[in-house]
């Protein structure tokens, strides 16, 4: 159970910390201190729903079909390796995030934009429902739900840490070197998960 939870936490953390529209929006709101905690809470709610959908639906489907479980493991390993490679390229290239100012957003508009950058982002569905859901199917019984719980825990930790520390992190993440370190860490996390998936299939 603990192994499944830790793997779910690690995979979710590696996916969610990547630079993207959602994280940029959450950090921008945190820097401006505009409804950043409600925004983080809504991001978490969506992740709980999407991860739960993946674990209960895609995960359950894969769990009942050994061939699908094996395909999910190999496919998941290939995907996270590719994802890690993208992070490595980003680390070598360098990046930055500039939190621009602008007209203050109402709470309703902030939550509407949060919904948009989450549900209209195909990577959100791919990462949570398809990838996390499918990989959860490689675990049996309650271990699948512990995998999902670990994934949700990583999501909660990330969004609220990002919101709470956004104002202090913004000057740091204007520096390309900071993104290089972050992307390098993401690469190592994703490649370690890919290795563990392949090792599990070879051992089986």
Secondary structure, 3 states (H helix, E strand, C coil): CHHHHHHHHHHHHHHHCCCCHHHHHHHHHHHHCCCHHHHHHHHHHHHHHHHHHHHHHHHHHHHCCHHHHHHHHHHHHHHHHHHHHHHHHHHHHCCCCCCCCCCCCCHHHHHHHHHHHHHCCHHHHHHHHHHHHHHHCCCCCCHHHHHHHHHHHHHHHHHHHHHHHHHHHHHHCCCHHHHHHHHHHHHHHHHHHHHHHHHHHHHC
